[in-house]
Amino acid sequence: MGGWHGQTRLSVEGVFFREKIGVFMKNNKSKIENRKSKIIKGIDHIGIVVKDIEAAMDIYNSSFGMDAGEIEDISSHGVKVAHLSAGDSSIELIEPTDPSTGISRFLEKRGEGVHHISFEVDDILSSLSILKKRGIEPIDKEPRKGSRNTRIAFLDPKSTGGILIELCQYLS
């Protein structure tokens, strides 16, 4: 049987095909890996800078029926944060507590509003490495402690189309 589905023809074509694919993969391994690997699990939260976190929580609760968890003071970042559940993601309200932080400067310059979008990842170190290879520059060269038992790293908006993006990995 020498037809298309015949053993002999498949064997010969299969060997040739495997050899060509092997050479292609060897020569283009990093390009293929960089293009194909999906690192984002989903949107974790949208960060919104506010002047008064309690007043903002009241607005989201009374207007949209969104309940907030506890206010978390992250003194190492000079902020207080609260997360309001929004389906599979959340709204993170951020109030600066230290006038020397980037969040304070953002509030002074732009006023209250959307600050960043946060994407959940499985492995933040691997994600930073992959993104660096893809030309995305991190602001944080190393992940740091975030709210809700996470590690976070921000990406430079100059390499992400003007959007401040945070990567977020939950710790077990």
C-alpha positions as CSV (number, residue, x, y, z in Angstrom):
1,M,0.0,0.0,0.0
2,G,1.8,3.0,-1.2
3,G,-1.1,5.6,-1.0
4,W,-1.3,8.7,1.1
5,H,-2.3,6.6,4.2
6,G,0.1,3.8,3.4
7,Q,2.8,2.9,5.9
8,T,5.7,3.4,3.6
9,R,4.8,6.9,2.4
10,L,3.9,8.1,5.9
11,S,7.2,6.8,7.3
12,V,9.3,8.5,4.6
13,E,7.3,11.7,4.8
14,G,7.2,11.6,8.6
15,V,11.0,11.3,8.9
16,F,11.5,14.1,6.4
17,F,8.9,16.3,8.2
18,R,10.4,15.5,11.7
19,E,13.9,16.4,10.4
20,K,12.7,19.7,8.9
21,I,10.7,20.6,12.0
22,G,13.7,19.7,14.2
23,V,16.0,22.1,12.3
24,F,13.4,24.8,12.4
25,M,12.8,24.4,16.1
26,K,16.5,24.4,16.9
27,N,17.1,27.6,14.9
28,N,14.0,29.4,16.2
29,K,13.5,28.0,19.7
30,S,13.7,31.3,21.6
31,K,11.4,33.1,19.1
32,I,8.8,30.3,19.3
33,E,8.9,30.1,23.1
34,N,8.6,33.9,23.5
35,R,5.7,34.2,21.1
36,K,3.7,31.2,22.3
37,S,3.9,31.3,26.1
38,K,0.8,32.8,27.7
39,I,1.6,34.3,31.1
40,I,-1.6,36.1,32.0
41,K,-4.2,34.2,34.0
42,G,-6.7,37.1,34.0
43,I,-7.3,40.5,35.3
44,D,-6.8,40.6,39.1
45,H,-7.8,44.1,39.8
46,I,-8.0,47.7,38.6
47,G,-6.1,50.1,40.9
48,I,-7.8,53.5,41.6
49,V,-6.1,56.2,43.5
50,V,-8.3,58.1,46.0
51,K,-7.9,60.9,48.5
52,D,-10.0,59.3,51.1
53,I,-10.3,55.5,51.1
54,E,-13.3,55.3,53.5
55,A,-15.3,57.9,51.5
56,A,-14.5,56.0,48.3
57,M,-15.6,52.7,49.9
58,D,-18.9,54.3,50.9
59,I,-19.5,55.5,47.3
60,Y,-18.8,52.1,45.8
61,N,-21.0,50.4,48.4
62,S,-24.0,52.7,48.3
63,S,-23.9,53.2,44.5
64,F,-22.9,49.8,43.2
65,G,-23.6,47.5,46.2
66,M,-19.9,46.5,46.3
67,D,-18.6,45.4,49.6
68,A,-15.0,46.1,50.6
69,G,-12.8,43.9,52.7
70,E,-10.6,45.4,55.4
71,I,-8.4,48.4,54.8
72,E,-4.8,47.2,54.6
73,D,-2.0,49.5,55.6
74,I,1.1,48.8,53.5
75,S,3.5,51.2,55.1
76,S,6.5,49.9,53.0
77,H,4.7,51.3,49.9
78,G,3.2,54.4,51.7
79,V,-0.4,53.4,51.0
80,K,-3.6,52.1,52.4
81,V,-5.6,49.8,50.1
82,A,-9.0,48.1,50.1
83,H,-10.4,45.7,47.6
84,L,-14.0,45.7,46.4
85,S,-15.2,42.5,44.8
86,A,-16.2,42.8,41.1
87,G,-16.9,39.3,39.9
88,D,-13.7,37.4,39.2
89,S,-11.6,40.5,39.7
90,S,-11.7,43.5,42.1
91,I,-11.4,47.3,42.3
92,E,-8.4,48.2,44.5
93,L,-8.8,51.6,46.2
94,I,-5.4,53.2,47.0
95,E,-4.9,56.1,49.3
96,P,-1.4,57.5,49.7
97,T,-0.1,57.8,53.3
98,D,3.4,59.1,52.5
99,P,3.8,62.3,50.4
100,S,7.1,61.1,48.9
101,T,5.6,58.1,47.1
102,G,4.7,57.8,43.4
103,I,1.0,57.3,44.4
104,S,1.1,60.7,46.1
105,R,2.7,62.3,43.1
106,F,0.1,60.7,40.9
107,L,-2.7,62.1,43.0
108,E,-1.2,65.6,43.0
109,K,-0.6,65.6,39.3
110,R,-3.7,63.8,37.9
111,G,-6.2,63.7,40.8
112,E,-8.3,60.7,41.7
113,G,-8.7,58.0,39.1
114,V,-7.5,54.8,37.5
115,H,-3.8,54.2,38.3
116,H,-3.1,50.7,36.9
117,I,-4.4,47.4,35.8
118,S,-3.1,44.2,37.5
119,F,-2.8,40.9,35.8
120,E,-2.5,37.7,37.8
121,V,0.4,35.3,36.8
122,D,1.4,31.9,38.1
123,D,5.1,32.7,38.3
124,I,6.1,36.3,38.6
125,L,9.9,35.8,38.1
126,S,9.3,33.7,35.0
127,S,6.8,36.3,33.7
128,L,9.2,39.2,34.2
129,S,11.9,37.2,32.3
130,I,9.6,36.4,29.4
131,L,8.4,40.0,29.2
132,K,11.9,41.3,29.3
133,K,12.8,39.1,26.3
134,R,9.7,40.5,24.5
135,G,10.9,44.1,25.0
136,I,8.7,45.0,28.0
137,E,10.7,46.9,30.6
138,P,10.0,46.4,34.3
139,I,9.9,49.2,36.8
140,D,10.5,46.7,39.5
141,K,13.5,44.5,38.6
142,E,12.6,42.2,41.5
143,P,9.1,41.4,42.8
144,R,8.0,43.0,46.1
145,K,5.3,42.3,48.7
146,G,1.8,43.4,47.7
147,S,-1.5,43.4,49.4
148,R,-3.5,40.2,50.0
149,N,-0.5,37.9,50.4
150,T,0.9,38.6,46.9
151,R,4.1,39.4,45.2
152,I,3.9,42.2,42.6
153,A,6.0,44.0,40.0
154,F,5.1,47.0,37.8
155,L,5.9,47.3,34.1
156,D,7.1,50.6,32.5
157,P,4.2,52.3,30.7
158,K,6.6,53.4,28.0
159,S,6.8,49.8,26.9
160,T,3.1,48.9,27.4
161,G,1.4,51.5,25.3
162,G,1.1,54.1,28.1
163,I,-0.7,51.8,30.6
164,L,0.8,51.1,34.0
165,I,0.6,47.3,34.4
166,E,1.1,45.4,37.5
167,L,1.9,41.7,37.6
168,C,0.5,39.9,40.7
169,Q,1.3,36.4,42.0
170,Y,-0.7,34.9,44.9
171,L,1.5,33.1,47.5
172,S,0.2,29.8,48.9
